[in-house]
Amino acid sequence: MSNSFSIERTLRTLHGWLGALILPWIFMAGMTGYYMNHEKFVLSFFPEKTTTSSDAFLSARGARPVSQSDAQKIASDHDFGMKYAPNDTKRYRGTSIFRFKEGSHNTIYVDKNSGGYWHLKRYKITAFDHQGNRLGSELRWGRIFSSIHERGFVGESLGRWLADMTAIALMIFSASGIFIFISPRVRRAKNRRARRSAVRF
């Protein structure tokens, strides 16, 4: 009996600590999971498309329509290594653009009408006029939520180890919770059977 109580006390302590440690990640997993099913509703609570529009690009002094070679120079001057990457829509935020990429999370959209451009990184968008002056930036909340849901944090540098650890902790938390729930009920049932047996004799 003492061994049983000792195991139960240990599991209760483990269960409590695990609950406290993983609670923030449970909350984030729930919030970001809700985002996956209701993207527009969740994003309505966050600033969206706050960077400069193409109209502001046109108002910059010296703004003029640019050719693909002009746009290539603008993109390369901003971030060396950018290569032209034609896309199907050829539009971004309602305006015609040239698209340039370098890697999987580094894109520049150059507005054909003004030479202004947006620099898109994995979690952030920054707008510049045709001379490279920074005009504004915004966070890409959808990508941030997806990263938190998949990895437990923002970024890729640490892989998925935190999400894996949280998943393992949740399994232990669930198993210990089931044991804590069942154990006293099994013990009481045994005690009742023992008492009934004692009464008969």
Backbone as CSV, one residue per row, in Angstrom:
resi,resn,N_x,N_y,N_z,CA_x,CA_y,CA_z,C_x,C_y,C_z
1,MET,0.823,-1.205,0.000,0.000,0.000,0.000,0.856,1.253,0.000
2,SER,1.943,1.249,0.793,2.822,2.426,0.869,3.494,2.690,-0.470
3,ASN,3.873,1.598,-1.167,4.489,1.777,-2.484,3.505,2.419,-3.453
4,SER,2.223,1.981,-3.349,1.196,2.540,-4.227,1.014,4.031,-3.953
5,PHE,0.958,4.386,-2.645,0.813,5.801,-2.283,2.025,6.602,-2.728
6,SER,3.211,6.010,-2.613,4.442,6.690,-3.008,4.446,6.989,-4.504
7,ILE,4.036,6.014,-5.309,3.960,6.211,-6.762,2.944,7.288,-7.095
8,GLU,1.795,7.236,-6.396,0.740,8.209,-6.665,1.189,9.623,-6.298
9,ARG,1.873,9.773,-5.154,2.364,11.095,-4.750,3.387,11.619,-5.754
10,THR,4.273,10.733,-6.208,5.287,11.132,-7.187,4.638,11.599,-8.484
11,LEU,3.637,10.840,-8.935,2.952,11.199,-10.165,2.152,12.487,-10.013
12,ARG,1.567,12.701,-8.828,0.848,13.953,-8.595,1.797,15.148,-8.681
13,THR,2.987,14.999,-8.088,3.987,16.067,-8.146,4.440,16.307,-9.578
14,LEU,4.742,15.203,-10.299,5.156,15.312,-11.695,4.061,15.954,-12.538
15,HIS,2.825,15.537,-12.307,1.678,16.047,-13.059,1.532,17.562,-12.843
16,GLY,1.680,17.988,-11.603,1.555,19.412,-11.287,2.634,20.252,-11.940
17,TRP,3.887,19.793,-11.857,4.996,20.541,-12.458,4.892,20.577,-13.980
18,LEU,4.534,19.441,-14.571,4.377,19.408,-16.026,3.278,20.368,-16.473
19,GLY,2.188,20.390,-15.734,1.095,21.297,-16.066,1.529,22.747,-16.053
20,ALA,2.319,23.119,-15.026,2.797,24.502,-14.927,3.779,24.838,-16.041
21,LEU,4.650,23.881,-16.390,5.690,24.139,-17.388,5.142,24.224,-18.811
22,ILE,4.183,23.377,-19.140,3.709,23.335,-20.526,2.479,24.202,-20.769
23,LEU,1.940,24.811,-19.698,0.739,25.624,-19.871,0.893,26.714,-20.933
24,PRO,2.020,27.474,-20.963,2.141,28.505,-22.014,2.070,27.921,-23.425
25,TRP,2.683,26.739,-23.634,2.689,26.145,-24.963,1.328,25.532,-25.308
26,ILE,0.606,25.057,-24.278,-0.752,24.577,-24.524,-1.625,25.738,-24.991
27,PHE,-1.472,26.889,-24.330,-2.242,28.075,-24.712,-1.896,28.484,-26.145
28,MET,-0.579,28.529,-26.462,-0.170,28.941,-27.807,-0.636,27.947,-28.860
29,ALA,-0.573,26.659,-28.537,-1.034,25.643,-29.481,-2.531,25.790,-29.731
30,GLY,-3.285,26.081,-28.656,-4.716,26.282,-28.809,-5.029,27.522,-29.629
31,MET,-4.344,28.627,-29.329,-4.597,29.880,-30.038,-4.238,29.763,-31.518
32,THR,-3.048,29.211,-31.793,-2.617,29.105,-33.183,-3.418,28.038,-33.932
33,GLY,-3.864,27.002,-33.218,-4.735,26.003,-33.843,-6.075,26.623,-34.221
34,TYR,-6.589,27.496,-33.366,-7.831,28.208,-33.686,-7.615,29.098,-34.908
35,TYR,-6.414,29.708,-34.989,-6.092,30.534,-36.152,-6.149,29.707,-37.438
36,MET,-5.647,28.463,-37.373,-5.643,27.615,-38.568,-7.062,27.413,-39.119
37,ASN,-8.044,27.332,-38.238,-9.423,27.089,-38.660,-10.206,28.380,-38.934
38,HIS,-9.753,29.502,-38.327,-10.489,30.771,-38.453,-9.495,31.908,-38.718
39,GLU,-8.772,31.778,-39.804,-7.678,32.700,-40.119,-8.136,34.161,-40.175
40,LYS,-9.177,34.447,-40.930,-9.609,35.830,-41.109,-10.081,36.449,-39.799
41,PHE,-10.814,35.677,-38.994,-11.324,36.192,-37.721,-10.180,36.546,-36.775
42,VAL,-9.193,35.650,-36.641,-8.067,35.903,-35.726,-7.243,37.090,-36.203
43,LEU,-6.950,37.149,-37.513,-6.121,38.235,-38.040,-6.829,39.590,-37.968
44,SER,-8.153,39.588,-37.811,-8.875,40.857,-37.707,-8.513,41.612,-36.426
45,PHE,-7.919,40.914,-35.451,-7.511,41.559,-34.195,-6.088,42.117,-34.262
46,PHE,-5.389,41.895,-35.388,-4.003,42.323,-35.527,-3.872,43.304,-36.686
47,PRO,-2.895,44.232,-36.590,-2.689,45.166,-37.717,-2.347,44.388,-38.980
48,GLU,-2.944,44.788,-40.086,-2.698,44.095,-41.353,-2.514,45.110,-42.477
49,LYS,-1.539,44.843,-43.344,-1.255,45.704,-44.500,-1.080,47.168,-44.089
50,THR,-0.189,47.356,-43.139,0.084,48.716,-42.663,1.237,49.362,-43.421
51,THR,1.946,48.603,-44.270,3.044,49.197,-45.024,2.500,50.078,-46.137
52,THR,3.390,50.898,-46.687,3.009,51.881,-47.690,2.344,51.247,-48.905
53,SER,1.304,51.894,-49.420,0.625,51.416,-50.622,1.350,51.928,-51.858
54,SER,0.941,51.416,-53.005,1.555,51.852,-54.263,1.264,53.332,-54.538
55,ASP,0.165,53.878,-54.001,-0.145,55.304,-54.177,0.934,56.179,-53.544
56,ALA,1.429,55.746,-52.383,2.494,56.508,-51.721,3.793,56.428,-52.517
57,PHE,4.033,55.280,-53.163,5.222,55.164,-54.016,5.178,56.216,-55.128
58,LEU,4.008,56.387,-55.717,3.859,57.323,-56.829,4.065,58.773,-56.407
59,SER,3.800,59.065,-55.122,3.931,60.450,-54.653,5.374,60.822,-54.327
60,ALA,6.272,59.824,-54.300,7.686,60.115,-54.006,8.314,60.885,-55.166
61,ARG,9.181,61.836,-54.839,9.818,62.663,-55.884,10.664,61.783,-56.816
62,GLY,10.478,61.971,-58.102,11.258,61.230,-59.091,10.687,59.881,-59.446
63,ALA,9.539,59.530,-58.874,8.926,58.233,-59.185,8.502,58.195,-60.643
64,ARG,8.750,57.052,-61.285,8.390,56.903,-62.693,8.267,55.419,-63.007
65,PRO,7.601,55.075,-64.101,7.520,53.658,-64.482,8.913,53.078,-64.721
66,VAL,9.088,51.808,-64.379,10.400,51.164,-64.519,10.286,49.924,-65.399
67,SER,11.370,49.624,-66.089,11.454,48.403,-66.894,11.952,47.265,-66.013
68,GLN,11.997,46.061,-66.581,12.487,44.912,-65.812,13.943,45.113,-65.424
69,SER,14.760,45.675,-66.331,16.180,45.899,-66.015,16.326,46.960,-64.925
70,ASP,15.477,47.995,-64.967,15.502,49.009,-63.900,15.147,48.365,-62.559
71,ALA,14.100,47.534,-62.579,13.651,46.870,-61.357,14.728,45.924,-60.819
72,GLN,15.430,45.235,-61.724,16.515,44.348,-61.311,17.598,45.111,-60.573
73,LYS,17.938,46.294,-61.059,18.954,47.121,-60.405,18.478,47.576,-59.029
74,ILE,17.211,47.967,-58.946,16.656,48.398,-57.659,16.726,47.253,-56.641
75,ALA,16.302,46.060,-57.075,16.306,44.901,-56.179,17.725,44.509,-55.790
76,SER,18.656,44.503,-56.743,20.037,44.103,-56.467,20.742,45.111,-55.575
77,ASP,20.453,46.408,-55.782,21.055,47.431,-54.928,20.598,47.279,-53.481
78,HIS,19.362,46.858,-53.328,18.837,46.681,-51.960,19.362,45.403,-51.324
79,ASP,19.379,44.318,-52.086,19.800,43.021,-51.552,20.496,42.245,-52.666
80,PHE,21.821,42.234,-52.625,22.607,41.590,-53.678,22.252,40.106,-53.758
81,GLY,22.106,39.605,-54.963,21.773,38.193,-55.162,20.341,37.977,-55.580
82,MET,19.533,39.048,-55.578,18.142,38.924,-56.006,18.078,38.590,-57.507
83,LYS,17.254,37.594,-57.844,17.101,37.184,-59.242,15.633,37.295,-59.645
84,TYR,15.426,37.672,-60.897,14.057,37.811,-61.402,13.339,36.476,-61.323
85,ALA,12.114,36.497,-60.768,11.327,35.273,-60.606,9.895,35.576,-61.010
86,PRO,9.570,35.429,-62.282,8.211,35.761,-62.745,7.155,34.937,-62.027
87,ASN,6.039,35.581,-61.707,4.938,34.878,-61.061,3.691,34.964,-61.936
88,ASP,2.711,34.134,-61.651,1.534,34.036,-62.507,0.676,35.303,-62.476
89,THR,0.479,35.857,-61.273,-0.431,36.997,-61.160,0.211,38.304,-61.610
90,LYS,1.508,38.454,-61.395,2.252,39.672,-61.727,1.668,40.912,-61.055
91,ARG,0.929,40.688,-59.941,0.361,41.802,-59.194,0.552,41.574,-57.702
92,TYR,0.607,42.668,-56.948,0.713,42.603,-55.497,0.036,43.839,-54.925
93,ARG,-0.900,43.618,-54.037,-1.658,44.702,-53.401,-2.269,45.664,-54.426
94,GLY,-2.794,45.071,-55.478,-3.529,45.843,-56.455,-2.706,46.544,-57.510
95,THR,-1.405,46.338,-57.542,-0.570,47.009,-58.539,0.305,46.017,-59.291
96,SER,0.725,46.361,-60.494,1.595,45.488,-61.289,3.014,45.529,-60.737
97,ILE,3.649,44.371,-60.681,4.982,44.296,-60.059,5.925,43.399,-60.868
98,PHE,7.226,43.576,-60.603,8.253,42.609,-60.976,8.668,41.913,-59.682
99,ARG,8.810,40.590,-59.729,9.177,39.838,-58.525,10.611,39.342,-58.621
100,PHE,11.343,39.480,-57.515,12.727,39.008,-57.419,12.875,38.204,-56.124
101,LYS,13.659,37.111,-56.212,13.812,36.237,-55.043,15.279,35.884,-54.824
102,GLU,15.576,35.619,-53.570,16.886,35.098,-53.185,16.645,34.190,-51.995
103,GLY,16.635,32.886,-52.224,16.287,31.947,-51.158,14.775,31.793,-51.051
104,SER,14.336,31.017,-50.056,12.919,30.689,-49.933,12.106,31.715,-49.164
105,HIS,12.768,32.566,-48.369,12.027,33.528,-47.553,12.572,34.941,-47.734
106,ASN,12.934,35.288,-48.945,13.510,36.612,-49.208,13.065,37.063,-50.599
107,THR,12.048,37.937,-50.642,11.431,38.342,-51.906,11.293,39.852,-51.973
108,ILE,11.470,40.408,-53.154,11.234,41.830,-53.387,10.232,41.981,-54.518
109,TYR,9.183,42.779,-54.275,8.212,43.145,-55.300,8.443,44.607,-55.663
110,VAL,8.805,44.859,-56.907,9.041,46.225,-57.377,7.809,46.695,-58.151
111,ASP,7.251,47.823,-57.730,6.089,48.393,-58.397,6.493,48.919,-59.774
112,LYS,5.854,48.419,-60.827,6.197,48.816,-62.201,5.930,50.305,-62.461
113,ASN,4.981,50.884,-61.755,4.561,52.261,-62.033,5.423,53.325,-61.354
114,SER,6.211,52.929,-60.349,6.938,53.943,-59.585,8.373,53.565,-59.220
115,GLY,8.681,52.275,-59.198,10.005,51.836,-58.744,10.082,51.645,-57.239
116,GLY,8.991,51.986,-56.524,8.938,51.659,-55.098,8.841,50.151,-54.932
117,TYR,9.161,49.648,-53.746,9.165,48.196,-53.600,8.904,47.743,-52.173
118,TRP,8.426,46.500,-52.075,8.228,45.826,-50.800,9.273,44.716,-50.677
119,HIS,9.904,44.651,-49.508,10.854,43.575,-49.228,10.187,42.621,-48.243
120,LEU,9.890,41.398,-48.723,9.207,40.409,-47.904,10.212,39.402,-47.358
121,LYS,10.307,39.346,-46.034,11.073,38.293,-45.374,10.089,37.338,-44.712
122,ARG,10.593,36.326,-44.057,9.707,35.280,-43.535,8.611,35.848,-42.637
123,TYR,8.960,36.768,-41.742,7.986,37.250,-40.769,7.726,38.755,-40.846
124,LYS,8.270,39.432,-41.855,8.150,40.882,-41.886,8.137,41.403,-43.314
125,ILE,7.364,42.482,-43.546,7.338,43.169,-44.839,7.746,44.621,-44.602
126,THR,8.688,45.117,-45.403,9.117,46.503,-45.297,8.987,47.180,-46.658
127,ALA,8.480,48.413,-46.656,8.280,49.160,-47.905,9.346,50.242,-48.056
128,PHE,9.804,50.450,-49.310,10.820,51.455,-49.634,10.386,52.212,-50.882
129,ASP,10.772,53.478,-50.971,10.513,54.183,-52.226,11.588,53.811,-53.244
130,HIS,11.516,54.382,-54.452,12.425,53.987,-55.532,13.889,54.330,-55.242
131,GLN,14.117,55.235,-54.265,15.486,55.599,-53.899,16.016,54.771,-52.725
132,GLY,15.186,53.856,-52.218,15.620,52.992,-51.123,15.342,53.547,-49.748
133,ASN,14.553,54.619,-49.648,14.194,55.170,-48.340,13.089,54.328,-47.702
134,ARG,13.309,53.933,-46.466,12.340,53.074,-45.768,11.081,53.877,-45.446
135,LEU,9.918,53.309,-45.783,8.651,54.009,-45.586,7.774,53.391,-44.495
136,GLY,7.947,52.126,-44.201,7.128,51.474,-43.177,7.308,49.972,-43.199
137,SER,6.821,49.309,-42.162,6.945,47.845,-42.096,5.771,47.259,-41.328
138,GLU,5.589,45.965,-41.471,4.529,45.248,-40.759,4.966,43.810,-40.531
139,LEU,4.380,43.187,-39.521,4.650,41.782,-39.243,3.690,40.910,-40.040
140,ARG,4.156,39.737,-40.421,3.321,38.775,-41.149,2.752,37.790,-40.123
141,TRP,1.642,38.193,-39.503,1.100,37.454,-38.372,0.747,36.014,-38.726
142,GLY,0.235,35.788,-39.919,-0.123,34.425,-40.310,1.068,33.488,-40.242
143,ARG,2.202,33.936,-40.751,3.412,33.106,-40.731,3.940,32.931,-39.303
144,ILE,3.810,33.974,-38.490,4.244,33.879,-37.097,3.427,32.825,-36.360
145,PHE,2.094,32.854,-36.530,1.238,31.878,-35.859,1.524,30.463,-36.348
146,SER,1.748,30.305,-37.649,2.032,28.970,-38.189,3.323,28.413,-37.611
147,SER,4.343,29.267,-37.482,5.624,28.827,-36.931,5.479,28.420,-35.468
148,ILE,4.731,29.214,-34.691,4.519,28.879,-33.278,3.780,27.554,-33.154
149,HIS,2.786,27.340,-34.012,2.002,26.105,-33.938,2.846,24.887,-34.283
150,GLU,3.728,25.025,-35.272,4.522,23.893,-35.735,5.751,23.628,-34.859
151,ARG,6.357,24.713,-34.337,7.640,24.552,-33.648,7.629,24.970,-32.180
152,GLY,6.611,25.711,-31.771,6.560,26.196,-30.396,7.266,27.519,-30.207
153,PHE,7.828,28.081,-31.272,8.516,29.375,-31.215,8.593,29.921,-32.634
154,VAL,9.102,31.160,-32.761,9.222,31.784,-34.080,10.612,31.544,-34.624
155,GLY,10.720,30.975,-35.822,12.011,30.734,-36.456,12.242,29.264,-36.722
156,GLU,13.410,28.964,-37.288,13.749,27.582,-37.637,15.086,27.149,-37.060
157,SER,15.806,28.083,-36.416,17.175,27.798,-36.003,17.283,26.624,-35.028
158,LEU,16.238,26.392,-34.236,16.281,25.317,-33.241,15.497,24.085,-33.684
159,GLY,15.060,24.077,-34.945,14.301,22.927,-35.426,12.958,22.816,-34.730
160,ARG,12.522,21.592,-34.478,11.219,21.362,-33.853,11.358,20.744,-32.468
161,TRP,12.525,20.885,-31.844,12.759,20.185,-30.579,11.811,20.639,-29.481
162,LEU,11.477,21.944,-29.440,10.585,22.429,-28.400,9.179,21.861,-28.575
163,ALA,8.718,21.811,-29.831,7.404,21.214,-30.096,7.407,19.729,-29.744
164,ASP,8.510,19.034,-30.039,8.615,17.606,-29.701,8.603,17.398,-28.190
165,MET,9.359,18.247,-27.471,9.394,18.136,-26.011,8.020,18.407,-25.410
166,THR,7.322,19.386,-25.950,5.984,19.702,-25.454,5.032,18.540,-25.714
167,ALA,5.149,17.911,-26.889,4.295,16.767,-27.219,4.547,15.606,-26.249
168,ILE,5.822,15.335,-25.955,6.163,14.260,-25.013,5.640,14.588,-23.623
169,ALA,5.817,15.864,-23.207,5.333,16.295,-21.894,3.814,16.151,-21.805
170,LEU,3.112,16.454,-22.893,1.652,16.306,-22.908,1.238,14.845,-22.750
171,MET,1.984,13.929,-23.392,1.664,12.509,-23.261,1.864,12.034,-21.822
172,ILE,2.975,12.474,-21.206,3.228,12.107,-19.809,2.187,12.738,-18.896
173,PHE,1.856,13.999,-19.180,0.842,14.718,-18.406,-0.499,13.989,-18.467
174,SER,-0.874,13.538,-19.671,-2.146,12.825,-19.844,-2.130,11.477,-19.123
175,ALA,-1.030,10.738,-19.298,-0.928,9.412,-18.672,-0.960,9.514,-17.149
176,SER,-0.215,10.486,-16.600,-0.194,10.651,-15.142,-1.561,11.099,-14.642
177,GLY,-2.243,11.947,-15.427,-3.585,12.383,-15.041,-4.567,11.227,-14.993
178,ILE,-4.482,10.322,-15.973,-5.355,9.139,-15.992,-5.077,8.265,-14.769
179,PHE,-3.789,8.069,-14.454,-3.427,7.240,-13.300,-3.948,7.870,-12.010
180,ILE,-3.763,9.192,-11.863,-4.211,9.890,-10.655,-5.732,9.804,-10.514
181,PHE,-6.434,9.832,-11.637,-7.895,9.750,-11.604,-8.361,8.336,-11.241
182,ILE,-7.727,7.325,-11.827,-8.181,5.946,-11.662,-7.715,5.326,-10.344
183,SER,-6.472,5.629,-9.943,-5.858,4.951,-8.802,-6.707,4.978,-7.532
184,PRO,-7.171,6.130,-7.041,-7.964,6.117,-5.800,-9.291,5.380,-5.950
185,ARG,-9.879,5.390,-7.145,-11.136,4.695,-7.367,-10.940,3.181,-7.329
186,VAL,-9.829,2.722,-7.897,-9.504,1.295,-7.823,-9.240,0.898,-6.375
187,ARG,-8.523,1.778,-5.658,-8.203,1.489,-4.253,-9.469,1.417,-3.407
188,ARG,-10.410,2.367,-3.641,-11.652,2.340,-2.868,-12.484,1.102,-3.196
189,ALA,-12.479,0.706,-4.478,-13.228,-0.498,-4.860,-12.652,-1.736,-4.167
190,LYS,-11.320,-1.823,-4.090,-10.683,-2.956,-3.404,-11.035,-2.957,-1.926
191,ASN,-11.031,-1.762,-1.309,-11.350,-1.665,0.113,-12.792,-2.092,0.390
192,ARG,-13.721,-1.697,-0.525,-15.121,-2.095,-0.340,-15.273,-3.608,-0.437
193,ARG,-14.579,-4.213,-1.401,-14.647,-5.673,-1.527,-14.055,-6.351,-0.298
194,ALA,-12.976,-5.783,0.202,-12.345,-6.362,1.399,-13.271,-6.273,2.611
195,ARG,-13.970,-5.139,2.757,-14.888,-4.974,3.886,-16.076,-5.932,3.780
196,ARG,-16.607,-6.098,2.542,-17.716,-7.022,2.363,-17.310,-8.462,2.680
197,SER,-16.072,-8.795,2.285,-15.558,-10.151,2.583,-15.417,-10.351,4.075
198,ALA,-14.968,-9.299,4.775,-14.766,-9.396,6.230,-16.110,-9.548,6.955
199,VAL,-17.144,-8.891,6.442,-18.477,-8.976,7.074,-19.028,-10.388,6.947
200,ARG,-18.789,-11.019,5.803,-19.322,-12.379,5.601,-18.728,-13.361,6.606
201,PHE,-17.448,-13.142,6.913,-16.790,-14.078,7.826,-16.861,-13.570,9.260
